[in-house]
Amino acid sequence: MYKYLIRPLLFLLDAETAHHFSFFSIRILSKLGFASIFRSLYLVDDKKLEREVFGIKFKNPVGLAAGFDKDAKLFNEFSDFGFGFVEIGTLTPKGQPGNPKPRLFRLRDDQGIINRMGFNNGGVFDAVERLKKEHRVIVGGNIGKNKITANEDAVKDYLICFDALFEHVDYFVVNVSSPNTPGLRELQDKKPLTELLKQLKRENSKIAKANNVKEKPILLKIAPDLTESQLLDIIDIVANTKIEGIIATNTTINRKGLKSHLTLAEEKGGLSGKPLKNRSTEVIRFLAEKSNKAFPIIGVGGIHSAEDALEKLEAGADLVQLYTGFVYEGPGLLKKINKAILEREQ
């Protein structure tokens, strides 16, 4: 139904308008009692799908990647479609409008999306108000810095977001890999990244001790465009800072092999979807093998089928996340992935 009726209607709208319309529709339908229908259609509820990763028990290993529910508006509603966890953000200390529109483009011939959103969000404190309600799903908090914040002051922005979200999310993701905030990827260099993560780990310990609670897992989201030498640095950084894991990968600035019209394919921003599939899997496999599976990995990038998800799990991912595949394939994709995981384990 989604691919033959709903998607064609949504694709008549520009990509960002379609996104907002989808949010509006899900919210209204959920309030009208359709949540139980969504669960009956898409949710695969089976104990065999449960996964315990970095100390958290997930109902199933398929999550919604950051960027979809930036402002924590529908995290509970998305669980009705079968997601085992939802990652909100990227959130920044102050709300910001992001980059000028248009900034979101579908590459239909490639089943990809280019975005240059620029961390548009209402700010971390606005999101916190919505996160205070009861959670029906594991929620991750993806954090970043404001565009106007210089890199030498970036740590302060990450700490503000960390402190604000600590009570309201189950794990954290440090985003230094978006290509849409000028200079952000420079924070992936070994020295500034190590310092940023060490400061967050210290803050984590401080808050946990003060409140007599457990520390929250901290993960790092990395770009797919890193060299092998840089990926080896990432492995060293994880060992040195003792963060809990890696999300591989963010969007790519590579445009090699695209079928879409040159004008569209050359839009600035990060590319996600099928064109990213092989590279993100390569990064997962490299990290898993070279580290001797020393830390958990969440695999994301180009998952458009159950086979794509299984490929990432076999490469070394412990969990997977969807974004562009969810846009192109619809919520039925989650059910297919979870059923395929169950079949593989029989």
N, C-alpha and C positions, 0 to 999 in steps of 0.2 A: 504493500500500500504506500509506504513512504517513497520508494524510488519511482513509482509510476504515477503517483498523484500529488503527494505533499511536496516532494523535492522539486518537480517541474514548476509548481506554483511559487515556491520560495525563490527559485532561480530566475523568476521574472523580475524580482526586485534586485537592487544592487546589494552586494554582500553584507554591508553593515546594517542596512535597513532590514534585511531578512533576518539577521541575527537578533535585532531588537524585537521584531515581530514574533519570532519564535519564543523569546523569553516571555513576552506578553501573553502569548497563547498558552504556554505551559502553566503560567501562574493562574490564569483564568480557569483552565480546564481542571487543574488540581483543586481549586477552590470549589468547583462544581461537582467534585466527587469522582473525577476520572482517575485519581491516583491508584485506586484498587484495580481499575481496568488496565492501567499501564503495568502494574506489578504482575497481573495475571498473564499479560502478553509477553513480557520481556524478562522478568526476574527468574533466575535459576537459583533456587534455594537448596543447597546441598552442602553438608558438612565437609565433604571431600574437597570443596573449593576453598575452604578456609586456609589462610596463610598467616604465619607469624613472622613478621619481618621487622627488624630493628625494634623489637620489644612490643610491637603493636599487632593485635589480631585483626586481620582483614577478612570480611565475609567471603570475598572472592578477589582474585588478583587483577581485576580490570578497573582502572580508574579514569576519571575525567581530568585531562591535563589542564594546567593553568592557562589563563587567557580566555577561557570560555565563560566562567562565572567570576569575572574579575572582582566584583564588589560584594561577593557573598550574598547574592540575592535569592538563589534557587538551589542551594546545595542539598537541602533535604528533598526537594522535588526531583532532583536528578537521581537520587538513590532509588526512586520508584521505577526508573528505567533499567535498573540492574547494576548500576555502578557500585563497586565495592569501596570506593573512596573518591572524594572530590577535592581537587586542589584549587583553592581560590587565589586571586591575585593575577598578575603581580600588583602588590600594594606598595604605595610610597607614603612617607609621613604626611605630606600635604596633597590634597586633591589636585589633579592637573588634567587639562583637556586632551593632552596627547598631540599628535601631529595633525596638520591640516588634512581635511577630507578632499578627495577620496583617498583612502589609506588601506583598503581591504579589497583584494582582487581574486576572483576565481580563475584558475587556469583549467578549464574544463577538459581540454584535450589531454592534459597531463594528470587530471584528478588531483590538483594541487591548489594551494592558496598562497598568495603573497600578502603579507601584512607589514605595515609600518605604523602600527597604532601608537607606539611611543609611550607605553605605560599609562594610558588614559585610565583614570580611576578616581573615585570620590575621596580617596585618602583613607589611611588605616583606621582612624578613629570613627569614621562613618561606617566602615565595614564591621567594626567591633560591636556596634549597637545591634546589628542583625545577627551576629554570631552568638549573642547572649541567649538566644532561644535554644531550646533542646535540640541536640543533634541526633538524627537518625542514621548518620553515616560518618565514617572517619573523614576528618577534614584536615587538609594540609594548608599551611600558609606560605605562599610564595612572596618573597619580599625583595624590594629593590630600592634604588635611590631616586630622588627627584631630578629632573632634567637640569635644573638650575644649580644643583649641588656639585661643586667641584670634586674631582676624584679624591683629592687629599682630605676632603671632609666626608667622604662616602660612608665611612664606618659609623658616624653619628646617625645617618639616616637609617642604616640597617638596624642599629641598636634601638632606635625609637620604635620601629615596626616590631622588632622582636619583643620588646617590653610590653607593647600594647596588645599583642596577640597571644602572649604566653598562656594565659588562662583559657583561651578560646579555640586553640587549634591542637591537633594531635601530633603534628610534626612540622618542621620548617624546611623551606627550600630557599637557598640563597641564589638569586638570579643575577649573574654577572655576564650572561652570555647572549642577551638580546642584542640584535644588530641595530635596533631602532632608537636607542638613546646614545647620543654622541659620546664617544670615549668610554662607554661602559665596558666593552670587551677588554680594555686595557687592564681592568681589574682582575682578569684571568691570569696575568703574569704571576710567576711563582711568589715573588716577595710580597706584593700588595694583597694577593689572595690569601696567603698564609697568615698574614697579620689580621685580615678581616675575620677569617674563620676562628683564629685563636681568641680574638676579642669576643666573638659571639659565644664561643664555648665557655669563656670565663663568666660572661653574663648569665648564661644558662645555669651554670653551677651556683652562682650567687642567688638567683631568683629561687631556684629549687630548694636550696638550703634555708633561705629566709621563710619559705612557705611550707617546709617539710613535705615536699612532693618530689617526684622523680623528674630528672632532667628530660627535656623534649629532644627527640632525634633531630639532628641537623643534616640536611642533604645539600649537595651542590649540583646545580644544573649547568651542564657544559654545552659548548657549541660543537656541532659536527665538523667544523672547519679546522679543528686543531690538528697539528702534525703529530706523528708518532712520538717525537721528542717531547712535545707539550703534554701528550696523554701520559707519558711516563712521569712527567712532573706532577700531573694530577694524582697519580697513584702515590707518589711520595708525599704530596700534600695531605692526602687522606690519612696516611700512616702518621704523619707528623702532628697533625691537628686533632686526630682521633674523632673526626666527624663520622656520622653513621652511614653515609652512603652517597651514591651518585645518581642523578637523573640524566640519562643519555638518550636523546639529545634535544637541544633547542632547534630553532629553525636555521636554515643555511643561507649563505649569501652566494653560493655556487649556482650557476644557471646552465651547467653543461647538460646537453642532450634533451632539452625541452622541445616539445612539439608545438606548443602554443605560439600564436603570432608574436613576432619579434617585439613589437611595441608593448604588448602585455607582459611578455617574459622579462623584459628589461626594466620593469617597474622596480624602484628601490624598495628594499625591505627584506624580511626573512621569508624564505620559501619552506612550506610544509606540505605534507601529503605524500603521494606515491613516489615523487622524484627523490625524496629523502630516505626512503625505506632501506635501500642497500647500505648507504653510508652509516645510518644510525645503528644498523645491525653490526656493521664492521667495528664501530667504536665499542659497542657492548662486548663483542667477542674479544677484542684487543684488551680491554680493561679486565675482563674476567680471567683471561689466560695469563696475562703478564703479572697480575696481582695474585694469582693462584686463588681466585675468588675470595679475596680478603675482606670484601665489604659487599653489602647488597647493592643491586642496580635496579632502577626502574627504567624500563625501556619504552621509548616513545619516538614516533617518527614513521609515518607511512603505513600504519596498520589499517588496511582496508578489508581484510578478510581474516577468518580464523587461522588460516595457514600463516599469514603474516605475523600474527601474535605468537603462534607456536614457534616460529622461527626465532623470534627474539628471546623467548623463554629458553629455547635450546642453546642459544648463543651465550646465555649466562644471566639473563634478566630474571629477577625474582617476582616482579610485578610489571604490568604494562599500563600505558595510558593512551587514551584516544583523544583526538581533536578533529583533524581534517577528515579522517575516516568516518567519524560520527556525523559530520556534515554531509558527506557524499553517500554514505550507506545507511544512515539512520540508526535508531535504537535496536533494530533487529541484529545488528552486528555484535552487540554485547552478548546476546543469547547464543549466537553461533560460536563465539569464542569460548564462553564458559562451558557449553556442551562439548566442544572439541577438546577442552582440557580434561573434562571428566572421562571422555572416551579414551584419551591417551593414557590415563592413569588406571584403566581397568586391566 
